[in-house]
């Protein structure tokens, strides 16, 4: 996982659960599911807004390293 720069913690838990849920429905392994959740959460905390505009599937997968 790439390091994150904390800007705003709002939405971090929601992003984590969205990432976990998405990865689970894609049939990813438990480890991959966790990595996707953490990656989504780490991206969420880097945005000024409640929803980071940079947060998308391709970037989350890249950050998760899978």
ChimeraX attribute file (.defattr): number of C-alpha atoms within 10 A of each C-alpha:
attribute: neighborCount
match mode: 1-to-1
recipient: residues
	/A:1	15
	/A:2	11
	/A:3	9
	/A:4	14
	/A:5	11
	/A:6	13
	/A:7	12
	/A:8	16
	/A:9	16
	/A:10	18
	/A:11	16
	/A:12	21
	/A:13	17
	/A:14	15
	/A:15	24
	/A:16	23
	/A:17	17
	/A:18	16
	/A:19	24
	/A:20	24
	/A:21	15
	/A:22	16
	/A:23	21
	/A:24	16
	/A:25	10
	/A:26	10
	/A:27	10
	/A:28	14
	/A:29	11
	/A:30	12
	/A:31	8
	/A:32	18
	/A:33	22
	/A:34	20
	/A:35	23
	/A:36	32
	/A:37	25
	/A:38	23
	/A:39	27
	/A:40	29
	/A:41	26
	/A:42	26
	/A:43	26
	/A:44	29
	/A:45	23
	/A:46	20
	/A:47	20
	/A:48	14
	/A:49	14
	/A:50	13
	/A:51	18
	/A:52	18
	/A:53	11
	/A:54	12
	/A:55	18
	/A:56	11
	/A:57	14
	/A:58	9
	/A:59	14
	/A:60	23
	/A:61	19
	/A:62	13
	/A:63	20
	/A:64	20
	/A:65	13
	/A:66	10
